[in-house]
Amino acid sequence: VPSRCIVNMCNLSTTCTETQCHSPTAGTCVYKTTCDRFDQDAIGCSGTVNCLYVSATQKCVPKVLCNTYMMNATCNTEDCQMRCIGDVLCDLITSGTMGTCVPKLCDSTAGASCDATTCDAKSAVTSGNSAYRPGDRPTQLFPGTYTMATRFGVAISISAGFSIGDQLIFIGYNMPQFIATFDYDRGFLSVRGSGNASMFTQLMQNVRFASSSTEDHVRTITWTMLESSATTIGPVHLTAMQVFVEYIPSPQISRTAAAAQCAGRKIGNATGRLASFATVSELIAVMGVVGGTENGWIAGQGKIVSGSAVWSWDTLVAGPSVMYRGDSLTGVSTTFTNFYSGEPVSMNAGEMRYIAMTATGKWVTYASQVSSSVGGYYCMYDEAMATGAMTGAVSMEPFGCLPKLCAHTEQSACELDARCHFDATTGSCSISKCYNKDDVNSCAKVAGCFFDATTQTCTEAKPAPVDVCSALSASDCMKNPACLVRDGTCTMGCGMYPNEESCANDPSCIMEDGQCVKGLCGSTNKESCLQNPMCVFGANGCAPNDCLTKQSQTECSADPTCEYLAGSAPPCQVKQCMYSSEMMCITDPTCGWDGTKCGRNGCGLKTQTDCLAASGVCSWNGNTSQCVRAQCAFTNQSSCELFTDASTKIAMCQWTILSGAPTCSPRDLTDISKAMAAAAAGPTNTDCTVTTKDYTGLLVALIIAVLLLGAFLIFIVYRQRKVAAASDMGFSSYTGGEDEMAPGYMAPEMN
């Protein structure tokens, strides 16, 4: 800026060839304001900070400072990343917490000099889109005139195509009645305040878009008039989904209250409902613009239907739609799902669980509709119903000299860009085979790729694993601990995840002893493996029972230890009620004896509603939330008469023939009470038979024993007297037995 008022030579120029002038856009001629004002002036250029004089071209150009922002060759700090984003000569390439700041490959203002090796010269945008040049001055978004007033303000969002470096700017220095906040992570601008139609027009005309990013894709920017003063993230109009969506913070709100409050909110004539998702792109879109910082209720819920868990969307518009069957171990998705590791958990009959979405977009379930870990809820409004809504959209498309995808010249940039693959042999960067795979399953189906939860991108595994899975059948795949079946395809398993976040992000995997293993029978030791009745431990370690690996009904039915249940997940299950005796069979209230073998009695798979409708045959057990056989609902006499009370062993049923039809019915309560009282009192005299025992043989035996004992005692006394008599007579020897005296023995003299 000159120190005094002078004639604007550039404005008067007809050719704009003057050294101090240039033409940034067609039909304009303005003064140069950066280093280029010192073109052909080596001294002036060298004396200017951050400018560099190129002798060969006699140009003064800005110094490239990207490397100076980094520490230890990385750009991981917020300070480095903000400096890099703010420098029009630099590009920030990030992957999770890692980043690098590298020189821009292309100068967006370059015309004929655009390097075709790494860049594309884009001079026009698609019809209907508004144009902007990356790194250039902010572009006005909404130049029109508006006829409506605003009571609460407006929500403006980069609802599709947001990239790091994109900004929405509100020039509000002359509009103090409006307060603007911009969320750099979501690309969301909230302008709150009230004003008449003229003020609202000025507000909208003061909104600008600018970007330092050279990513060549369209940004969709939508605005929606706020219809309440509540603090929300949103509402955002997602035109591709044809919905409006918002996140409403509300600590510890119950799911019932969240659904009711959604239903009480409106955009135009559209009534709100808890959010649901049909595809991964819908989830990414919602989380990108309104993702909360804590768990928030969404419309999913689960319950037991025909013996198997069924998870569905409980929406107010289209009605419940099934998205998943079973639990985290054996479940099968019927549409898109995004459950957290270990979810959904198994449920008992009659139980219900409710889904909330975490800050990362993963789904967790709760047995109660109230939880201290839920901090809000997601509301959706259908566009078709939102007649009268104050909303609008504009599409911004970049033009100029823009970089080609994966044309990086620096190894660090190529390796950090998840879309790209660096070939160490050739030193070249190319598009990765993992590119454009947006979810866990589609990513895992590409050999050597895994879905990195820290970056939410499909990434090349390093080093590349040996693929031992893709050639396996689904049955063999389930038995191999290194593999997983995904949508009928055998893919590499959980062991390829390098971090706990990515392991937990895959609902088929769990962390055990520091390793990422399969959730179903992935235990690394025998003891924990066998704790799961669905698992067996063999030469290859822990694996699912063979029944769970069978894919067809024919294959399942051919195995006598398996049974095919169409509503279960997987449908081939380990056979239940395999008791060999009738007594053991009928003791299990879910089983029945058909005269030769034991099998399910048909009650155990019923819902509570169906169970109650089958009164007399089935009965609902409220303690176990299970449908069981009704008391004495036996169809054969043997089982009827065998069935006893478990504790008293008293027969509870009786087989009778009424009107020619034999039936099993409960015994009369009076009879049962008498039997129970008698059992408690013990036996009576009337229940006993007097038996006289014959003791003659025993008495004879005792008399003989006494006589023999007396004879033996007489003999002992007699013998002792003979010995004493011989001693008194002075006999020198005695031959009367084994106690004889030695020859020459003289008895001692008696006093």
Legacy VTK file of the C-alpha trace (Angstrom):
# vtk DataFile Version 3.0
C-alpha trace
ASCII
DATASET POLYDATA
POINTS 751 float
0.000 0.000 0.000
1.584 3.309 -1.008
2.264 5.899 1.698
0.187 8.523 -0.104
-2.657 8.654 -2.571
-1.358 7.996 -6.071
-2.871 7.224 -9.435
-3.904 3.555 -9.765
-1.803 2.670 -12.794
-3.105 -0.896 -13.017
-6.703 0.241 -13.015
-5.947 2.579 -15.936
-3.951 0.001 -17.877
-5.413 -1.391 -21.073
-2.976 -4.293 -21.459
-2.019 -5.054 -17.828
1.575 -5.668 -18.926
3.125 -3.292 -16.441
5.647 -4.916 -14.058
3.682 -3.974 -10.960
0.355 -5.237 -12.339
-1.255 -8.603 -13.024
-4.608 -10.030 -14.040
-5.767 -12.710 -11.516
-9.113 -13.158 -13.300
-10.273 -12.307 -16.796
-11.047 -8.619 -17.323
-9.258 -7.382 -14.200
-5.934 -5.655 -13.682
-4.714 -5.025 -10.147
-1.482 -4.371 -8.319
0.635 -7.319 -7.330
0.602 -7.673 -3.544
2.863 -10.643 -2.834
6.467 -11.479 -3.727
5.686 -11.130 -7.429
5.682 -7.343 -7.054
9.487 -7.652 -7.013
9.744 -9.488 -10.331
12.884 -8.311 -12.145
14.024 -6.660 -8.882
16.580 -8.970 -7.279
17.521 -6.519 -4.544
13.955 -5.745 -3.535
13.054 -9.450 -3.569
16.067 -10.525 -1.484
15.279 -7.826 1.087
11.744 -9.130 1.612
11.081 -11.805 4.245
9.947 -15.191 2.855
10.575 -14.190 -0.784
13.095 -15.826 -3.125
14.497 -14.442 -6.377
14.828 -16.903 -9.287
17.532 -15.578 -11.591
16.671 -17.833 -14.508
13.161 -16.416 -14.809
13.777 -13.073 -13.052
10.770 -13.886 -10.856
10.355 -13.179 -7.166
8.448 -16.082 -5.629
7.393 -16.998 -2.083
9.716 -19.271 -0.167
8.308 -22.722 0.494
8.230 -23.009 4.306
6.348 -26.312 4.685
9.332 -28.154 6.185
9.942 -25.396 8.738
6.537 -25.980 10.359
7.347 -29.591 11.202
9.209 -31.134 14.130
11.174 -34.360 13.659
9.891 -34.574 10.080
6.267 -34.864 11.259
3.328 -32.485 11.466
1.414 -34.003 14.371
0.863 -30.908 16.514
-2.085 -28.542 16.204
0.306 -25.605 15.698
2.011 -27.295 12.730
-1.241 -28.364 11.156
-2.822 -24.903 11.449
0.296 -23.268 9.935
0.337 -25.807 7.128
-3.362 -25.351 6.339
-2.937 -21.572 6.401
-0.023 -21.586 3.958
-1.294 -21.530 0.367
1.924 -23.218 -0.753
1.536 -26.249 1.518
-0.652 -29.353 1.741
-1.380 -31.169 5.003
-1.533 -34.953 4.543
-2.821 -36.808 7.609
-3.492 -40.349 8.717
-5.003 -40.573 12.182
-2.679 -38.742 14.567
0.194 -38.668 12.053
0.697 -35.890 9.541
3.170 -34.314 7.168
3.310 -30.845 5.629
4.515 -30.924 2.024
4.717 -28.360 -0.789
1.619 -28.168 -2.953
2.024 -30.137 -6.146
0.141 -27.571 -8.167
-0.374 -23.802 -8.188
-4.116 -23.369 -8.568
-3.533 -20.020 -10.302
-1.260 -21.506 -12.952
-2.677 -21.417 -16.425
-0.725 -22.762 -19.363
2.162 -23.579 -17.011
0.121 -26.240 -15.156
2.352 -29.346 -14.979
0.454 -32.128 -16.759
2.583 -34.794 -15.050
1.129 -34.222 -11.617
-1.696 -31.741 -12.242
-4.861 -31.244 -14.262
-5.789 -27.846 -15.695
-9.481 -27.344 -14.939
-10.875 -24.214 -16.502
-14.622 -24.764 -16.092
-17.021 -26.329 -13.622
-20.137 -28.412 -14.114
-23.229 -26.518 -15.134
-25.251 -25.467 -12.102
-22.266 -25.421 -9.732
-20.573 -22.316 -8.394
-16.821 -22.002 -8.958
-14.035 -21.231 -6.507
-10.269 -21.328 -6.772
-8.418 -23.105 -3.901
-6.225 -20.696 -1.942
-7.972 -17.682 -3.445
-10.136 -15.018 -1.812
-13.374 -16.172 -0.045
-16.345 -16.659 -2.378
-19.846 -15.361 -1.637
-22.352 -18.233 -1.307
-25.834 -16.714 -1.132
-26.090 -13.442 -3.097
-29.882 -13.487 -3.422
-32.619 -11.598 -1.595
-34.744 -13.304 1.044
-38.272 -12.420 2.083
-38.441 -14.246 5.396
-37.447 -13.073 8.866
-35.569 -15.282 11.301
-36.387 -15.817 14.970
-33.432 -17.974 15.936
-30.869 -17.796 13.108
-29.571 -20.246 10.528
-27.504 -23.455 10.391
-25.089 -23.710 7.431
-23.071 -26.829 6.732
-20.651 -28.302 4.223
-22.931 -31.317 4.157
-21.024 -33.287 1.508
-17.430 -33.252 0.267
-15.892 -31.537 3.317
-12.061 -31.527 3.367
-9.496 -30.229 5.845
-8.890 -26.592 4.960
-12.515 -25.824 3.996
-14.047 -22.869 5.852
-17.386 -21.119 6.132
-16.920 -17.474 7.109
-19.518 -15.044 8.435
-18.550 -11.378 8.027
-20.522 -10.068 10.969
-18.649 -6.998 12.160
-21.638 -4.804 11.185
-24.293 -7.265 12.492
-23.818 -7.489 16.284
-27.263 -9.036 16.777
-25.949 -12.306 15.272
-23.341 -14.558 16.878
-21.515 -17.047 14.646
-19.506 -20.161 15.572
-17.722 -22.423 13.099
-16.819 -26.061 13.788
-13.592 -26.743 11.862
-13.903 -30.514 12.347
-17.432 -30.792 10.913
-17.579 -27.817 8.539
-20.641 -26.502 10.399
-21.454 -22.800 10.814
-24.144 -21.737 13.287
-25.348 -18.132 13.158
-27.781 -17.429 16.001
-29.902 -14.349 16.470
-33.113 -12.758 15.215
-33.908 -10.209 12.539
-36.348 -9.143 9.856
-36.182 -10.157 6.206
-33.704 -7.378 5.352
-31.388 -8.433 8.155
-31.671 -12.082 7.158
-30.776 -11.189 3.570
-27.700 -9.295 4.771
-26.774 -12.226 7.023
-26.876 -14.696 4.127
-25.000 -12.359 1.766
-22.233 -12.069 4.351
-21.490 -15.824 4.345
-18.363 -16.847 2.415
-16.589 -20.058 1.458
-12.822 -20.441 1.214
-10.472 -23.415 1.113
-6.763 -24.089 1.116
-7.472 -27.695 0.089
-6.804 -28.660 -3.527
-9.021 -31.770 -3.339
-10.883 -31.862 -6.631
-14.467 -32.651 -5.668
-17.725 -30.770 -5.234
-18.679 -29.364 -1.820
-22.419 -29.284 -1.138
-23.290 -26.421 1.211
-26.795 -26.353 2.690
-28.589 -23.950 4.970
-31.649 -24.426 7.176
-33.525 -21.842 9.168
-33.415 -22.621 12.893
-36.873 -23.206 14.351
-35.955 -23.341 18.050
-33.478 -21.874 20.496
-32.333 -25.315 21.682
-28.604 -25.959 21.546
-28.120 -28.496 18.783
-25.606 -29.648 16.214
-27.652 -29.007 13.102
-30.132 -29.291 11.614
-28.249 -30.142 8.441
-29.978 -30.801 5.139
-28.432 -33.931 3.587
-29.734 -33.625 0.043
-28.351 -37.001 -1.112
-30.268 -38.773 1.685
-33.307 -36.489 1.294
-33.427 -35.880 5.040
-32.613 -33.256 7.622
-30.636 -34.468 10.633
-29.547 -33.010 13.944
-27.983 -34.090 17.224
-29.584 -32.801 20.418
-27.393 -32.985 23.557
-29.451 -34.059 26.582
-27.500 -35.837 29.359
-29.015 -39.139 30.598
-32.214 -38.703 28.601
-34.296 -41.884 28.349
-34.933 -43.441 24.964
-38.677 -43.017 25.470
-38.225 -39.300 26.127
-35.807 -38.941 23.194
-38.319 -40.519 20.794
-41.078 -38.298 22.166
-38.978 -35.132 21.878
-37.998 -36.028 18.299
-41.673 -36.488 17.482
-42.356 -33.067 19.000
-39.764 -31.282 16.836
-40.448 -30.074 13.300
-38.728 -28.738 10.206
-41.432 -27.238 8.059
-44.241 -29.787 8.245
-41.909 -32.745 8.794
-42.131 -34.416 12.206
-38.901 -35.699 13.702
-38.047 -39.349 14.386
-35.042 -41.137 15.848
-32.376 -41.609 13.178
-31.936 -44.776 11.116
-29.360 -45.746 8.479
-29.692 -47.861 5.342
-26.079 -47.626 4.100
-22.588 -46.866 5.339
-22.545 -43.701 3.218
-25.581 -42.429 5.132
-23.836 -43.081 8.451
-20.649 -41.364 7.281
-22.660 -38.383 6.045
-24.502 -37.963 9.355
-21.429 -38.449 11.551
-19.463 -36.051 9.371
-21.840 -33.152 9.946
-23.596 -33.708 13.297
-21.706 -36.519 15.078
-22.000 -36.056 18.837
-19.274 -36.318 21.463
-21.072 -38.988 23.504
-23.518 -41.859 22.974
-26.837 -40.835 21.438
-30.067 -42.790 20.969
-31.009 -43.915 17.458
-34.041 -45.890 16.244
-32.642 -49.441 16.459
-33.973 -52.061 18.868
-33.869 -55.838 19.290
-36.161 -58.589 20.597
-36.551 -62.380 20.426
-38.717 -63.628 17.557
-39.212 -67.384 17.030
-36.283 -68.179 19.283
-33.772 -65.857 17.586
-32.805 -62.230 18.234
-34.135 -59.842 15.587
-32.818 -56.257 15.347
-34.862 -53.702 13.438
-35.398 -49.990 12.846
-38.353 -48.742 14.855
-39.099 -45.743 12.636
-42.253 -43.684 12.612
-42.518 -43.477 8.823
-41.811 -46.836 7.215
-42.369 -49.089 10.235
-39.891 -51.605 11.674
-37.426 -53.062 9.159
-35.115 -55.967 10.046
-31.399 -55.213 9.776
-29.742 -58.041 11.772
-30.520 -61.499 13.171
-28.718 -63.162 16.083
-25.941 -61.925 18.354
-22.328 -60.827 17.832
-21.054 -64.420 17.702
-23.346 -66.033 15.145
-25.435 -63.137 13.824
-26.072 -62.199 10.208
-26.717 -58.706 8.798
-29.719 -58.413 6.489
-28.953 -54.755 5.695
-26.236 -52.315 6.779
-25.214 -52.426 10.471
-22.322 -50.905 12.413
-22.279 -52.678 15.799
-19.340 -52.285 18.188
-17.152 -55.294 19.058
-19.148 -57.798 21.151
-22.445 -56.257 20.045
-25.217 -57.094 19.787
-25.168 -59.197 22.951
-27.319 -62.310 23.308
-30.839 -61.909 24.705
-33.366 -64.056 26.512
-36.899 -64.568 25.242
-39.073 -61.608 26.191
-36.105 -59.259 26.624
-35.657 -56.090 24.565
-32.539 -54.001 23.960
-32.104 -50.518 22.507
-29.349 -49.079 20.298
-27.308 -45.932 20.853
-24.575 -44.568 18.569
-21.142 -43.675 19.944
-19.106 -40.611 18.989
-17.247 -42.780 16.451
-20.461 -44.001 14.780
-20.354 -47.510 16.288
-23.533 -48.968 17.827
-23.935 -50.256 21.384
-27.030 -51.764 23.015
-28.738 -51.269 26.380
-31.229 -53.485 28.215
-32.813 -50.390 29.749
-34.191 -47.295 28.058
-32.309 -45.204 30.629
-28.510 -45.053 30.806
-26.074 -42.603 32.392
-23.699 -43.090 29.440
-26.184 -41.713 26.884
-25.855 -37.972 26.413
-28.327 -37.113 23.668
-30.196 -38.322 20.603
-30.223 -38.087 16.806
-33.340 -36.815 15.028
-34.192 -37.161 11.343
-36.815 -35.326 9.282
-37.905 -36.565 5.872
-37.406 -34.030 3.095
-40.616 -35.027 1.308
-42.635 -34.116 4.398
-40.760 -30.855 5.095
-43.009 -28.609 3.013
-42.682 -25.016 4.132
-39.148 -25.513 5.463
-36.797 -22.543 5.029
-33.785 -24.182 3.432
-31.451 -24.005 0.449
-28.256 -25.393 -1.050
-25.366 -24.483 -3.310
-22.670 -26.690 -4.872
-19.108 -25.348 -4.909
-16.658 -26.830 -7.402
-12.934 -26.028 -7.568
-11.200 -24.909 -10.745
-7.632 -24.043 -11.718
-4.508 -26.170 -11.734
-5.381 -29.080 -9.420
-3.332 -32.147 -8.375
-4.044 -35.609 -9.735
-4.983 -38.316 -7.219
-1.885 -39.968 -5.696
0.561 -37.922 -7.758
2.676 -37.325 -4.625
6.385 -36.872 -5.231
7.356 -37.334 -1.576
7.325 -40.806 0.000
5.998 -39.565 3.352
2.978 -37.950 1.703
2.204 -41.046 -0.368
2.458 -43.413 2.620
0.266 -41.224 4.824
-2.420 -40.820 2.162
-4.671 -43.879 2.712
-5.858 -43.636 -0.899
-2.372 -44.271 -2.214
0.257 -47.013 -2.521
4.013 -46.372 -2.484
6.136 -48.767 -4.531
9.527 -48.944 -2.836
11.073 -50.607 -5.892
10.168 -47.884 -8.366
9.796 -45.056 -5.864
6.429 -44.194 -7.400
3.024 -43.378 -5.902
-0.196 -44.844 -7.318
-3.835 -45.374 -6.313
-4.184 -48.125 -3.686
-6.288 -51.244 -4.221
-7.905 -50.399 -0.859
-9.184 -47.025 -2.120
-12.923 -46.330 -2.065
-13.854 -49.228 0.275
-15.953 -47.440 2.883
-16.788 -50.109 5.477
-15.283 -53.064 7.355
-16.744 -55.813 5.159
-16.030 -54.345 1.726
-12.516 -53.444 2.865
-11.751 -56.901 4.278
-12.800 -58.558 1.015
-9.760 -56.983 -0.661
-6.737 -59.143 0.203
-4.146 -57.185 2.175
-6.527 -54.411 3.279
-8.034 -53.634 6.688
-10.382 -50.924 7.912
-8.411 -48.574 10.172
-10.777 -47.231 12.822
-8.384 -44.406 13.766
-8.656 -42.877 10.286
-11.993 -44.409 9.192
-10.368 -45.512 5.936
-9.544 -48.796 4.216
-5.779 -49.132 4.509
-3.049 -51.428 3.230
-1.735 -53.841 5.868
2.023 -53.515 6.331
3.736 -55.869 5.870
1.263 -57.440 3.465
-0.123 -60.694 4.979
-0.118 -64.019 3.132
-3.658 -64.699 1.927
-4.660 -68.194 3.115
-8.391 -67.529 3.196
-9.848 -66.357 -0.114
-9.722 -69.853 -1.670
-11.552 -71.543 1.232
-15.214 -72.536 1.249
-17.463 -70.847 3.787
-17.555 -74.036 5.885
-13.759 -74.446 5.943
-13.368 -70.730 6.503
-15.337 -70.868 9.758
-13.063 -73.636 11.028
-9.873 -71.686 10.278
-8.924 -69.347 13.155
-7.109 -67.009 10.732
-10.170 -66.411 8.526
-13.659 -64.883 8.677
-16.786 -65.355 6.562
-18.166 -62.015 5.384
-21.309 -62.005 3.226
-20.528 -65.546 2.086
-16.899 -64.726 1.178
-13.870 -66.038 3.098
-11.587 -63.157 4.072
-8.527 -62.608 6.241
-9.468 -62.640 9.922
-9.027 -60.470 12.978
-5.282 -61.049 13.338
-4.470 -58.452 10.687
-5.706 -55.520 12.797
-2.683 -53.581 14.131
-4.469 -51.695 16.911
-7.182 -52.255 19.501
-9.433 -49.535 18.052
-9.630 -51.284 14.679
-10.200 -54.654 16.345
-13.040 -53.245 18.439
-14.468 -51.558 15.338
-15.060 -54.966 13.718
-18.108 -56.631 15.341
-16.720 -60.066 14.393
-13.585 -59.574 16.515
-12.621 -59.194 20.177
-9.402 -58.494 22.083
-8.230 -61.443 24.200
-4.877 -61.583 26.035
-3.584 -58.690 23.933
-4.523 -60.334 20.630
-7.334 -59.578 18.206
-9.240 -62.846 17.687
-12.573 -64.010 16.283
-15.520 -63.329 18.528
-17.007 -66.764 17.770
-14.680 -69.475 19.044
-11.524 -67.390 18.644
-10.157 -68.161 22.121
-6.464 -68.937 22.197
-6.629 -71.474 25.033
-8.637 -74.652 25.537
-10.244 -73.705 28.851
-11.830 -70.457 27.627
-12.764 -72.128 24.337
-14.775 -74.904 25.966
-16.631 -72.458 28.196
-18.689 -71.654 25.098
-21.050 -74.574 24.321
-20.946 -73.630 20.622
-17.193 -74.255 20.401
-14.925 -77.307 20.206
-11.165 -77.503 20.700
-9.173 -79.597 18.238
-5.866 -79.807 16.398
-6.414 -76.370 14.821
-7.339 -74.785 18.137
-10.747 -73.371 18.989
-13.408 -73.658 16.291
-17.205 -73.522 16.019
-19.201 -76.720 16.421
-19.601 -78.406 13.016
-23.327 -77.648 12.986
-22.684 -73.893 12.898
-20.474 -74.250 9.822
-23.053 -76.029 7.646
-24.428 -73.736 4.983
-27.465 -75.525 3.508
-30.595 -77.074 5.005
-29.812 -80.390 3.310
-26.317 -80.531 4.779
-27.609 -79.532 8.209
-30.496 -82.019 8.281
-28.188 -84.884 7.255
-26.291 -84.562 10.550
-28.278 -86.115 13.438
-26.599 -83.766 15.926
-27.821 -80.641 14.079
-31.179 -79.021 13.411
-32.202 -76.413 10.858
-34.067 -73.385 12.247
-34.831 -70.907 9.469
-35.282 -67.976 11.843
-31.956 -68.454 13.642
-28.531 -67.072 12.786
-26.833 -69.130 11.555
-29.837 -71.331 10.668
-28.007 -74.609 11.366
-27.790 -75.037 15.139
-26.596 -77.694 17.568
-29.551 -79.991 18.174
-31.304 -79.579 21.508
-33.361 -82.102 23.563
-31.017 -85.026 22.823
-32.041 -86.946 25.979
-31.974 -90.733 25.737
-34.631 -91.424 28.379
-38.241 -90.351 28.448
-38.023 -89.228 32.078
-35.068 -86.872 31.392
-36.758 -85.576 28.241
-40.059 -84.558 29.820
-38.238 -82.924 32.758
-36.984 -80.254 30.305
-40.001 -77.941 29.722
-38.829 -77.147 26.165
-38.702 -80.809 25.108
-41.180 -83.607 24.401
-41.132 -87.418 23.909
-42.829 -88.732 20.762
-42.812 -92.345 21.884
-39.344 -93.222 20.560
-37.142 -90.127 20.855
-36.827 -86.682 22.412
-37.210 -83.400 20.493
-38.306 -79.776 20.823
-41.934 -79.438 21.891
-42.531 -76.277 19.822
-43.008 -73.879 22.722
-39.392 -72.825 23.272
-39.195 -70.861 19.999
-42.398 -68.847 20.474
-42.531 -65.144 21.296
-44.431 -64.065 24.386
-47.441 -63.066 22.274
-47.515 -66.386 20.403
-46.915 -68.259 23.658
-49.887 -66.667 25.383
-52.013 -67.360 22.315
-51.159 -71.063 22.630
-52.582 -71.283 26.153
-53.114 -74.847 27.274
-50.236 -76.105 25.133
-47.579 -73.551 26.103
-47.029 -71.330 29.125
-44.983 -68.153 29.592
-42.380 -68.343 32.388
-41.917 -64.789 33.638
-38.883 -65.659 35.754
-36.852 -66.936 32.809
-38.671 -64.926 30.094
-39.183 -68.165 28.186
-42.058 -70.019 26.574
-42.295 -73.565 27.955
-44.668 -76.530 27.786
-47.865 -76.028 29.774
-48.293 -78.349 32.752
-49.443 -81.811 31.679
-49.580 -80.843 27.978
-48.490 -84.382 26.982
-49.899 -86.297 24.044
-49.047 -89.818 25.224
-49.989 -91.772 28.351
-46.445 -92.770 29.236
-45.130 -89.205 29.530
-48.307 -88.088 31.257
-47.996 -90.634 34.054
-44.205 -90.320 34.344
-44.201 -86.571 34.944
-43.613 -85.769 38.621
-42.880 -82.732 40.732
-39.108 -82.191 40.788
-38.875 -81.785 44.579
-41.598 -84.085 45.950
-41.550 -86.721 43.164
-45.362 -86.705 43.280
-47.207 -87.455 40.035
-48.731 -84.212 38.765
-50.767 -85.451 35.816
-53.451 -88.026 35.067
-54.419 -89.793 31.852
-58.159 -89.832 31.330
-60.570 -90.664 28.549
-63.306 -88.100 28.120
-65.919 -88.526 25.395
-63.750 -91.167 23.807
-60.660 -88.878 23.512
-57.719 -89.634 25.818
-56.168 -86.553 27.380
-53.489 -85.665 29.890
-54.642 -83.195 32.495
-53.414 -81.916 35.868
-54.450 -83.989 38.860
-57.091 -82.570 41.163
-55.499 -80.089 43.564
-57.109 -81.899 46.512
-55.441 -85.166 45.510
-52.094 -83.450 45.081
-52.440 -81.691 48.453
-53.229 -84.985 50.192
-50.272 -86.686 48.522
-47.962 -83.853 49.505
-49.207 -83.878 53.124
-48.767 -87.642 53.319
-45.245 -87.399 51.919
-44.386 -84.723 54.488
-45.823 -86.744 57.455
-43.985 -89.954 56.645
-45.380 -93.558 56.725
-48.314 -94.568 59.052
-49.361 -98.016 60.584
-52.000 -98.398 57.926
-49.320 -98.198 55.344
-47.255 -101.021 56.993
-47.388 -104.888 57.059
-46.406 -106.693 60.330
-43.688 -109.260 59.674
-42.592 -111.867 62.403
-39.028 -112.955 62.033
-37.830 -116.562 63.021
-34.862 -116.393 65.442
-34.492 -120.252 66.025
-31.424 -120.609 63.927
-29.777 -117.686 65.615
-30.476 -119.114 69.126
-29.057 -122.542 68.216
-25.924 -120.955 66.896
-25.504 -118.905 70.075
-25.924 -122.007 72.340
-23.315 -123.961 70.386
-20.901 -121.068 70.605
-21.372 -120.824 74.410
-20.785 -124.607 74.872
-17.622 -124.519 72.804
-16.343 -121.546 74.766
-17.040 -123.316 78.104
-15.245 -126.500 77.010
-12.229 -124.486 76.032
-12.076 -122.744 79.430
-12.324 -126.118 81.308
-9.439 -127.480 79.306
-7.261 -124.465 80.185
-7.964 -124.805 83.934
-7.276 -128.537 83.868
-3.944 -128.096 82.160
-2.748 -125.419 84.598
-3.464 -127.698 87.581
-1.464 -130.604 86.082
1.580 -128.380 85.721
1.343 -127.156 89.317
0.980 -130.758 90.727
4.085 -131.989 88.957
6.147 -129.192 90.470
5.059 -129.965 94.067
6.139 -133.669 93.782
9.706 -132.821 92.748
9.520 -134.597 89.390
12.793 -134.132 87.454
10.997 -134.213 84.206
7.516 -134.048 82.794
6.321 -135.203 79.484
2.957 -133.672 79.594
3.234 -131.118 76.850
5.251 -128.456 75.199
6.080 -126.784 78.554
8.257 -129.765 79.723
11.291 -129.092 82.013
14.863 -129.613 80.902
16.699 -132.792 82.029
18.444 -132.485 85.445
16.282 -129.657 86.444
15.652 -129.384 90.183
12.803 -127.443 91.465
13.731 -124.732 93.915
13.220 -125.380 97.582
9.881 -124.162 98.774
9.720 -122.076 101.935
LINES 1 752
751 0 1 2 3 4 5 6 7 8 9 10 11 12 13 14 15 16 17 18 19 20 21 22 23 24 25 26 27 28 29 30 31 32 33 34 35 36 37 38 39 40 41 42 43 44 45 46 47 48 49 50 51 52 53 54 55 56 57 58 59 60 61 62 63 64 65 66 67 68 69 70 71 72 73 74 75 76 77 78 79 80 81 82 83 84 85 86 87 88 89 90 91 92 93 94 95 96 97 98 99 100 101 102 103 104 105 106 107 108 109 110 111 112 113 114 115 116 117 118 119 120 121 122 123 124 125 126 127 128 129 130 131 132 133 134 135 136 137 138 139 140 141 142 143 144 145 146 147 148 149 150 151 152 153 154 155 156 157 158 159 160 161 162 163 164 165 166 167 168 169 170 171 172 173 174 175 176 177 178 179 180 181 182 183 184 185 186 187 188 189 190 191 192 193 194 195 196 197 198 199 200 201 202 203 204 205 206 207 208 209 210 211 212 213 214 215 216 217 218 219 220 221 222 223 224 225 226 227 228 229 230 231 232 233 234 235 236 237 238 239 240 241 242 243 244 245 246 247 248 249 250 251 252 253 254 255 256 257 258 259 260 261 262 263 264 265 266 267 268 269 270 271 272 273 274 275 276 277 278 279 280 281 282 283 284 285 286 287 288 289 290 291 292 293 294 295 296 297 298 299 300 301 302 303 304 305 306 307 308 309 310 311 312 313 314 315 316 317 318 319 320 321 322 323 324 325 326 327 328 329 330 331 332 333 334 335 336 337 338 339 340 341 342 343 344 345 346 347 348 349 350 351 352 353 354 355 356 357 358 359 360 361 362 363 364 365 366 367 368 369 370 371 372 373 374 375 376 377 378 379 380 381 382 383 384 385 386 387 388 389 390 391 392 393 394 395 396 397 398 399 400 401 402 403 404 405 406 407 408 409 410 411 412 413 414 415 416 417 418 419 420 421 422 423 424 425 426 427 428 429 430 431 432 433 434 435 436 437 438 439 440 441 442 443 444 445 446 447 448 449 450 451 452 453 454 455 456 457 458 459 460 461 462 463 464 465 466 467 468 469 470 471 472 473 474 475 476 477 478 479 480 481 482 483 484 485 486 487 488 489 490 491 492 493 494 495 496 497 498 499 500 501 502 503 504 505 506 507 508 509 510 511 512 513 514 515 516 517 518 519 520 521 522 523 524 525 526 527 528 529 530 531 532 533 534 535 536 537 538 539 540 541 542 543 544 545 546 547 548 549 550 551 552 553 554 555 556 557 558 559 560 561 562 563 564 565 566 567 568 569 570 571 572 573 574 575 576 577 578 579 580 581 582 583 584 585 586 587 588 589 590 591 592 593 594 595 596 597 598 599 600 601 602 603 604 605 606 607 608 609 610 611 612 613 614 615 616 617 618 619 620 621 622 623 624 625 626 627 628 629 630 631 632 633 634 635 636 637 638 639 640 641 642 643 644 645 646 647 648 649 650 651 652 653 654 655 656 657 658 659 660 661 662 663 664 665 666 667 668 669 670 671 672 673 674 675 676 677 678 679 680 681 682 683 684 685 686 687 688 689 690 691 692 693 694 695 696 697 698 699 700 701 702 703 704 705 706 707 708 709 710 711 712 713 714 715 716 717 718 719 720 721 722 723 724 725 726 727 728 729 730 731 732 733 734 735 736 737 738 739 740 741 742 743 744 745 746 747 748 749 750
